[in-house]
Amino acid sequence: MTNWKYTTEGDVAIITWDMGDRSMNVMTADVIRELDAHVDTVLADDSLKGAVITSAKADMGGGVDLGMLAEIKAQAASSGGHVGEALFGFVWALHSLYRKIEVGGADPKTKKGGKVFAAATPGTALGGVFELLLACHRRFAAENPKAKLGLPETLVGLFPGAGGTTRLVRMLGVMGAADYLLQGKLVNPKKAKAGMLIDEVVPQDDLVAKAVEWVKGSAESDAVKAWDAKGYKIPGGAPYTPQGFQTFLGAIAMTHGKTAGVYPQTNAMLSAVYEGALVDMDTALRIEARWFTSVLMDPRSSAMIRSLFVNKQAIEKGARRPDMPDQKVKSVGIIGAGMMGAGIAFVSARAGIDVVLVDRDQAAADKGRASVEELLDQGVKRKKVTEDQKAEILARVTATADYAGMSGCDLIVEAVFEDPKIKATVTEATEAVIPEDAIFATNTSTLPITGLAKASKRPEQFIGIHFFSPVHKMNLVEIIKGEQTGDIAVAKALDFVRQIKKTPIVVNDARFFYANRCIIPYLNEAMIMVSEGVKPALIENAAKQLGMPVAPLQLTDETSLELGHRIMSATKAQMGDAYVGTGADDVITKLYEGEGRAGRKNGKGFYDYDEKGKRQNLWPDLGTHFPIADEQPELDEVKNRLVLAQVLEAIRAKEENVLVDIREGDVGAILGWGFAPWSGGPLSWVDLTGPSEVVAICDALTAKYGPRFTAPDLLKDIAAKGETFYGRFQPKQAAA
Amino acid sequence: MTEAYIFDSVRTPRGKGKKDGSLHEVTSLSCASTVLNALRDRNDLDTREIEDVILGCVTPVGEQGGEIARTAVLQSGYDESVPGLHINRFCASGMEAVNLAANQVKGGAGDLYVAGGVEMMSRVPMGSDGFAIAVDPIPAMKSYFVPQGISADIIATKYGFSRDDCDAFAVESQKRAAAAWEAKRFANSIVPVKDMNDVMILDHDEYMRPGTDMQSLGGLKASFQAMGEQMPGFDAVALLKYPELEKVNHVNHAGNSSGIVDGAAALLIGSKEAGERLGLKPRARIKHTAKIGTDPTIMLTGPVPVTEKVLRETGMSISDFDLFEVNEAFASVVLRFMQAFNADHAKLNPNGGAIAMGHPLGATGAMIIGTALDELERTGGGTALCTLCIASGMGASTVIERV
């Protein structure tokens, strides 16, 4: 027994979790087995009134070990066993332990003679660990504003399947539990108490003592949960009560409408909630365990866990980092105090990095600093930032028009206008004043890095960093290696991204890098369809059904048709005769040049907007310029065109070695532009759909719409050999 | 093959389906017994001759539960040897009872049936029997479930019916119903509801608003806009099923959709031989029956495919019908029927419909067959098509031919 420590204090047992080999406790098979044995000891010991379950670490624990779940699945599969049975067996064992704690040995009929269990969490308790807390009779949390409590499972492809779904609904009702279950909302102890997730918040030093005190003073009835007592009714009503009917009706429709029904874990959770609400607690838990097992069996869920949890973490922990000493940034010089520059300044200062914000005159630089202050004020208003923190963060930002101000900076992020000449001038002026070993990063979304590096006298210290807008909200950062970019620059950029708590992908230099390379064809495909007379509503709704968070014409309005026009013109100029025009060019030209419709920024694009900038309806005259065709394509074809426009570019990026690691291709696509998260990313999407099936779709679309849908050789090869992208490219040590 | 004939048809007046409705004080069984006894008394019937009493009822809980048909048989004083069968096909239950009886007769399983339906919506609220398709995530998501009003609005959007189109249809329904009552066109079928002392409770359809005009309807708010566009947002679900639509145009409201009312209806159906044996005169032949399933999201378009099925199976064309009775669940449902078949409004619901007089769910299907029969007799017409849209995406139809 190495994961738990068992002690007693009078008639109270104290079971303390402290895994020797990990910094954060997680539920593993051993942990569960040992806890089970300790609980049995408590229940068998007549001298004990109950127990306190706590942790010796700063936090209670991070959840269930997802790697273990994958292992159970793999073992059962390789042994030829029944995978569903093996997984259900594991899930049910955890359920049984938690239920044993909850019943506390009370007589099933009289409900008498039960022992109480109190949970005492010093800090964070998430997922399967928070579900352990929910099974206990009273929950104590230490005063620890940094602690996070809740059930984030649904965000990574799962749902709370260790009793958490059933217990939370019985505690709070469907409406009360909705945010925690459907949004994976996490709260600090104070808010958890207000939300009735936690019973008491106590000083850190008194945590265990208070819990012990409660156990000593508890009554027999404290060991009986409300739902195990007579006359219990679910708050807000079960499905077939007048109030409950409306709640379930609304909850399902709202979820269905918002998710398009593409998330297996959400659907399964809703079924567990509905079916569980119709039966007693023990039956409800069994139902929840069955639905949870069904999610574990669903390849979409595995793909989500792989990208959104395992690989995202691996990337954030430096999977692609060259082996180099720590390159943490102390002082960053940011050139260009516009929206991007100010956003980068904000996230840097917030991470404790000193910022020198430079623009061509003091007023422009000050304006950038004022934008930082504005973002901080928003935080203050939402009570995420205190006035003291605001002052401290803002004090780190120095605004100046003098390049010499950057003489102490170890990293430069240049974020001036996207014009190679201006960028070259800035590069030269900056390198004249910064330390010789400083790294120079250029923030660009379209200009090749190798070309920009020509202006640098230290091209090995020159790198591209592509932030997404708005910087403070978008979590992906694309790091681009130019031909001569050295490892030290990559390490520096990665360490910087880690400091500002974003997720990096490292790609090689090519037109539009990775993200824009995939996004632009997606937006273009939608516009090509407009030019063909496909109903714009069908295009937009098809994208939503794919699980894209923002439909393509709407996204074009958001990023602006002006930008689209600029990219089109620049690409035409650069490619010359090699440029292949499409219907998208006609649409952009007509709307932007012909009608002055720039998108949301001027209140008119594919959509009309009201004075407040709220999106109204599709522009009614769109059909005048691009008449609606009598024959409309099948929904599936529209979906395939929109998804393949992105997926094929991701594959080509891999083929051309722009994308080095497919994990980055998938994680980057979800974080960067919201590529159908349910699929785990574009390459996972191919694996889920089946590479041969994808080749067949490509062939059909190529015949109808031309070579932009031709299956890349890499895809054809993988399909021909019966392989998958993850089968071929997933680094072995990180298999999930 | 044996033919099935309608010998008689009766219905109660329709009471407002609220606490202040005249029939609110009458039990479902009393109302059902009223029509059963009327058939017996009007036809001087030895009830031992009846093979079965089939009653439609959509909300079979509480007093409408526990197999209401058998209880109604016992309460009405029919011979105890007559069994009872309760059936439910939502809004077409009353029609399905008639069709089932007719097809039993045609197949030789008994030669005399009572078929009809009852629904006391003021006493047993719609939906109180549970409705899993709305709240169980599996069927709800599989069927892209939205409430009927949203479905009616999808029909209006998809097939291009404006708010004015729907309101104009409603105004006409009110006008026709008022004129029909004025001319006593329902007199032959109406059985007044009286108390145990033979004191009158209700002798006319009380839901009607004869003065309804475009202006008065114009003031009503679209009933399903808020639930469609805001909470919980059913339109988003509708657009998943109908992605070619940009948005749902909400046009239906209380004034252009069917009224919630109380009432019952029953028909006496049997073979020619049974009629001869018992001295009953056939009034019409049940020429054809049909039912069909259709998309559950738009839900209420069933009258179109079920009529297409009737045309296919009978070899008839739409011009062969002298009369159409299409249940006015929502104005857009009937407008869609007229649009699909280019049907003449003059021949469709000439005496108004459920928008004016109300829609007692389990009974309406039987009522409209009776109404069609009276109208054919009045006008000397030959053949009528009766049809209803049905919840969860179904359609039902009965074709009757005067003899």
Interface residues (C-beta under 8 A of the other chain):
Chain A: P239 Y240 P242 F245 F248 L249 G250 A251 I252 A253 M254 H256 G257 K258 A260 G261 N267 L270 S271 Y274 E275 K535 P536 A537 L538 E540 N541 A542 K544 Q545 N617 L618 Q632 L635
Chain B: G127 S128 G130 F131 A134 V135 D136 P137 I138 A140 M141 Y144 F145 V146 M231 P232 G233 F234 D235 A236 V237 L239 L240 P243 E244 L245 E246 K247
